[in-house]
């Protein structure tokens, strides 16, 4: 039996990715400790719209992973699962305004039909349509997709962390770690020292503090929260996403005629409106001009929104990677240290898959071959690692600060 401060795995980062990994490890009988500098879902996981969406992913690997993760999410949402009370299946709607956006919607419909995964095209509406009451006459096409869903990031995170077998320590800043001669990793935090056999860094933007060669940058997104509506105006049966939002991920160099926007209904009757993609901003303060542009674009697409009041605006900073793919896997020459970061707003959807696959790897299995392209090795080598130990030096000590 391990002592209270000695664990099989320490997971740094109590966002939805770290929480999912910890829950999956606990289910496999591992002793797990979760550290965070503030607390559960204090960063990007708590500042998201909660969409579990395949449609919004980049074509190719990310869309494939999203399909697989959506299926796992639905399994975890069955009776007794950690997502039982938080995941809700619902339709998604993607709309086009203009010829370029219409092409994007058509391409998406073709991809979904070929994939034959957890989502399917229910109907391709040529407007006007009664699928959603109150849509603007400027919308020319509406793709209705069934099989996707919604779960708020902080709800899912808290549910994963309710596992009584997972030790939680926060607030606790990760200051450094050291590989000891015994093979154990000594982890130093602002509140204690603990040991583990394996260390997982699910630390978002903070990962750069330890690995500055990783090309991680910040994508800030503004999100607007409305009132409950009071029954006035039409209600949305699912997320309403502009094709321009898909274009912002798929065709970064395209000249979009409209501001990318998503309108996301939640169980309270409120709408979440988002979300901008402001590269390089380090502040999470709200930006009035960006919020104004989002509201104008959203109201032009869905006029009943004008009957709602804005009651809150907030911003979240998402970690992104230069090549558009997350970083998942063991650090080169450090097989007991794993990085899981850089999801750029896709963490809610991919969290179930990441939890399953990373926990499997930590328990002696291998990551699914589809995740090989996400390895940290594409950016890191033993020559670039900070304080990397050679065969003739003392164990590596890695210092940084996860704020």
C-alpha positions, -999 to +999 in steps of 0.1 A: +000+000+000+014+034-010+016+062+016-007+092+014+019+112-005+030+085-029+009+078-059+010+057-091+002+088-111+001+126-104-020+145-129-012+183-130-042+202-142-078+199-130-094+208-163-117+184-181-087+166-198-068+160-165-100+151-147-110+125-173-075+109-172-077+108-134-111+091-134-101+065-160-069+057-141-089+053-109-112+028-127-082+008-135-072+006-098-044+032-099-037+056-070-041+091-085-035+126-073-047+157-091-030+190-086-041+224-097-030+260-090-065+272-085-091+244-086-114+224-110-122+239-144-106+272-134-092+279-169-104+269-204-127+241-192-148+266-172-149+291-200-164+271-229-197+267-246-198+230-239-205+217-274-196+180-280-193+185-317-178+167-347-190+192-372-168+220-358-136+200-361-110+203-388-114+177-415-090+147-412-075+134-379-093+159-356-127+150-370-119+113-368-109+116-332-140+136-324-162+109-339-146+083-316-147+105-286-183+113-291-191+076-290-172+071-257-189+102-242-222+086-249-211+054-231-200+074-201-233+092-201-253+060-195-267+052-160-240+051-134-214+068-157-197+100-147-213+120-175-248+106-169-262+139-156-243+163-177-242+151-213-273+157-234-277+145-270-292+171-293-292+182-329-267+207-344-274+233-371-248+248-394-260+277-416-246+294-447-249+330-458-235+333-493-218+311-519-185+305-501-202+295-469-226+273-489-197+254-503-183+248-468-216+234-456-218+211-486-183+198-480-192+191-444-224+172-454-203+151-478-177+143-451-204+133-425-221+110-450-188+092-459-177+089-423-208+071-411-198+078-375-217+089-344-233+118-363-254+119-394-270+145-416-307+145-408-317+170-433-302+196-456-327+225-455-329+250-483-343+281-467-369+292-459-374+262-435-394+256-404-366+237-387-359+267-366-384+295-363-371+331-366-340+326-388-330+355-409-339+357-446-301+361-452-295+324-444-297+303-476-288+269-463-292+250-430-276+216-423-293+197-395-270+171-379-282+145-354-260+126-329-240+155-314-245+168-279-237+193-251-221+192-217-207+222-198-170+218-191-172+226-154-200+201-148-182+173-166-149+181-147-166+181-113-183+148-121-150+132-130-134+145-099-162+132-075-144+098-076-135+093-039-104+074-048-088+104-066-068+126-042-072+163-049-047+190-039-055+226-047-045+253-048-010+239-054+014+253-080+038+228-096+073+242-091+096+214-102+100+176-105+130+154-103+136+118-115+151+099-085+176+070-087+148+047-076+128+056-107+102+075-087+094+112-096+097+137-067+072+165-074+076+198-056+046+221-053+039+253-035+021+234-007+039+200-004+063+174-019+049+142-032+061+112-053+047+092-081+057+066-107+043+087-136+036+123-141+009+138-165+010+175-175-025+185-185-015+221-180-027+240-210-007+271-217+013+265-185+031+236-202+055+261-219+068+269-185+086+236-185+090+230-222+096+264-239+104+247-272+068+236-276+050+259-301+020+266-278+002+299-280-030+314-267-063+317-285-087+339-265-124+335-270-152+359-259-184+343-247-217+361-241-244+348-218-281+360-222-310+359-199-335+330-199-357+347-225-390+346-206-407+327-234-403+355-258-392+347-293-383+314-309-362+288-290-332+270-304-334+231-304-296+229-307-265+248-314-267+272-343-232+275-359-222+297-388-202+282-417-179+311-411-169+296-378-160+264-396-140+284-421-120+300-393-107+265-385-105+250-420-096+280-442-076+304-420-067+325-451-103+328-465-120+362-467-151+357-446-180+380-453-195+374-419-181+373-383-179+336-371-205+330-345-222+301-325-254+303-306-256+276-280-287+269-259-283+255-224-307+238-200-314+270-181-330+285-211-301+309-217-280+312-248-242+312-249-229+332-278-194+329-290-167+326-298-139+347-311-104+333-319-080+360-309-045+347-313-017+358-290-037+377-264-024+370-230-052+387-211-085+371-204-103+404-200-134+409-222-130+431-253-160+453-260-154+457-297-152+419-303-183+413-282-202+439-302-192+423-335-203+389-322-237+402-311-243+420-344-234+389-364-255+366-342-286+389-343-284+393-381-286+355-383-312+350-356-333+381-351-352+368-320-319+372-301-327+410-300-354+401-274-328+388-250-307+407-225-270+402-221-263+394-184-227+384-186-196+384-208-164+365-202-132+354-220-113+322-219-077+315-230-074+282-250-040+266-256-033+261-293-004+245-312+012+258-344+004+228-365-033+227-353-030+194-335-029+187-297+002+174-280-004+140-264+022+114-253+054+107-234+082+131-235+113+119-255+138+102-231+113+107-203+089+078-206+073+085-172+064+121-180+034+127-203+021+159-219-016+162-228-023+198-240-031+221-269-067+213-276-077+248-286-114+246-277-117+209-287-110+195-252-146+192-242-153+169-271-120+150-270-118+145-232-135+111-231-111+097-257-081+113-241-090+099-207-094+064-221-063+063-243-038+081-219-049+060-190-044+029-211-009+040-220+000+048-184-012+013-174+013-004-197-007-003-230+000+017-261-018+047-274-041+041-303-021+044-336-043+073-347-027+094-318+008+089-330+007+122-349+001+140-316+033+129-300+055+156-283+084+140-303+074+161-333+087+192-314+110+178-287+141+157-287+167+149-259+188+178-273+161+204-267+148+192-233+156+216-204+181+201-179+181+168-199+201+141-181+227+121-199+239+087-189+267+102-169+248+130-151+225+131-121+187+127-126+170+154-145+155+182-125+129+204-142+119+237-129+091+260-139+059+275-126+024+266-134+003+296-125 
